[in-house]
Amino acid sequence: MKQQTLGGFERYGKTTRRAQFLTDMDRIVPWAELAAVVDPVYPKVSQAGGRPPIPLDRMLRIYFLQLWFNLSDPAVQEALYDSAAMRSFAGVDLGAEAAPDETTVCKFRHFLERHKLGKKLLSSVNEHLKRNGIKISNGTIVDATIISAPSSTKNKDGQRDPKMHQTAKGELGKELTSRVGFNG
């Protein structure tokens, strides 16, 4: 087995669309303003002890990763371990600490809902992006698996069903990319 290089020392690389998107969002989104909205109600380190809360800026960024990439709580936790671009954006350094787990992410989402801040934050970010000429939209692909099936698309009456489509293996990605567009 060939030895792999350490992360960050690769000789060949490319800035992906995801990484460029996150770099742009890091630069454009008014993170300090968003944190100022949440900070008054965000838990602080108490004198009674206990585990200190994860930095608010990090949790906000993870929250927006979920929104922008349509990720569930477990999926965003996995994405933080899997994607260097997402880790960098969220400020997670795996050499120093673990990524927030799905329960922490879920509790933060519920915290925002309880204080009626989720929609307010999203509206604020979308309005800010709109003022900067950016509109974020997403498409969702559900189970884009190619399965073996008979080649006929005819129904019991011998007519072709207008809702049925065929694709050749390898061509599905091109079709989905053109219909859905970039979604991470």
Helices and strands as residue ranges (DSSP letters): H 17-28, H 31-38, G 39-41, H 56-69, H 73-82, H 84-90, H 102-114, H 118-131, H 172-180
